[in-house]
Amino acid sequence: MKNRQRLLMVLITGLLTCGSAFADKPSWAGGGKEDKHGREDRDDDRGHGKRKKHSAFNDDHRNLIRDYYGQEFSRGNCPPGLAKKHNGCLPPGQAKKWAMGQPLPRGIEMYDLPPTLLRQLGRTPEGYKYVRVASDVLMIAVGTNLVVDAITDLGRQ
């Protein structure tokens, strides 16, 4: 009789625990992975004070910059080995050390754009400026040097 009661208790316990093993997760479980993009439309002030992402370069800007620097880089002032690299006459280890959405590394050489080109492009949004790094023209945040937008590989036609 005792064995029968034990067997019955084990079966009942097994059936009760088996059901929860096949149950779906509740909607709040899982760390919000399913709906991580659905939280972007909140109307709170969490992003207040942060700089908004700007798309600085439109098609007209790209054409102006490519026309200006296309002539500049096609003059052939680079040594033959570097001219083939199309990276603004930089050695391979110095080229492309920046990344979109990241600050420019310390020690990277950046140059202001010529005044004639700046006049054609018009004003940048407040708190930003245009610079040239190797054969790329970047829009960076003043103070942090954060790369916001870029026109790359100006030496390529």
N, C-alpha and C positions, 0 to 999 in steps of 0.2 A: 504494500500500500504506500509506503514511504517513497519507493522508487517511482511509483505512478504520479504522486504529487510533485516530486522533483521534476519529472519529465514534463508535466503539465506547466509548472512554473517557468521552466526553461523555454518552452515553446511560446508561452504568452509573452515573456520578456523579449524573446527574439522577434516576434511579430511586431511588438510595439517599437522596438529600436530600428527595425528594417524600414518601416514607413518613413522615418525621418531621414534615412540615408538617401532615399530617392526624391526627397522634396527639393523644389527649386529654392534658390537663394532669395531672401527678401529684397525688395527694391533698394533698401538703404545699404546693403552689403556690397562688397567688391570695390570699395574705395572710389566710387564714382567714375570708373573707367568707361562705362558705356555712355555716359552723358557729360563727358568733360568739356565738350564744345557748347553744350546747351547753356552753360553758365555765363557766356560772354555778353548776354543781352541784359545784364542787371543794370538798374538805374541807381547805383550807389556811387559814392565819391572815392572809391578805392584807387582809381587811376588818376585822381585829381593831382595836378602838379607835375605829372610825368609828361615828357615831350611826346607829342603824337608823331607817328611815322609819316614822313613826307615822301612823296614820289617826286623828286626834284626834276628829273629829266624827261621832257616830252619828246616827241619825234623831231620837232624843230630844233630843240637843244642838241639832240644827238647828231643831226645833220650838220649844224654849225660847227660843233666840236670836231666831228670826223673830217669835215672839209678843212678846217684850220690845221689840225694836227696831222692829217693825211699828207699834206704838202710838207709839213715840217719834218716828219719822220721819213718821207720818201727822198729827201735830199741826199741821203747816203753818207751822213757824217759818222756813222758807226764803223768800227773795224769789221772786216768781212765776217768773222765768226759770230759777232754779236748782232750784226745786221740780220742774220738769218733767224735769230730768236724772236724778233718782233716784240721786244719788251722794253723799248726805250733805251737801248745801249747798256743795259745792266747785265752784270755777270749772272749766271743761272742761280747762284745761291742768294742773290739779292732780290730777285724778281718775285712778285706776288706774295708779299709777306703780310698782307692785310686780309681781313675777312669781313663780309657784310654783317652788320649788326654788332661788330666788335670794335673797340677803340684801336686806333693805329698804334702799332708797337713803338716803344721809345727808340730813337735813333733812326727811324725810317725817314728818308729824305722826301719832303713834299715841297712843291713849288706853287706859288700863286699863279693863277691864270693871267695871261696878258690883259692889260686894260681894254684893248680893243675888243677882245673876245668877251670880257665881262660886260661891256656895254651892250653887246648884241644879245647876250643871254638874259639880261635884266637882273633885277635884285633877287637875292636868295631869300627864303623865309627867315624871319627874325631868329637869330641864334645859330645860324648855319653859314657855311662858306664853301666855295668851290676850291679844290686844290688838284694838282696833278701829282701822281705818284707813279714813277716809271712811265709806262704807256697807258695809264688809266687816269680818268678824271673822276674824282670823288666829290660827293657832298658830305661834309662832316659837321658834327655839332661843335660849336665853338666851346672851348674849355675842356671837354671830355675827349675830343677827337674821335667820337663814335661815327663809324661809317654808316650813312643812311641810304645813299644811292650811288650808283657807279656806272660809268661807261668804260668798258674794258677793251683792251687790245687795239689801241688806236693805230698801231703800225700796220695792221692787216687791212687789206683793201677788199 
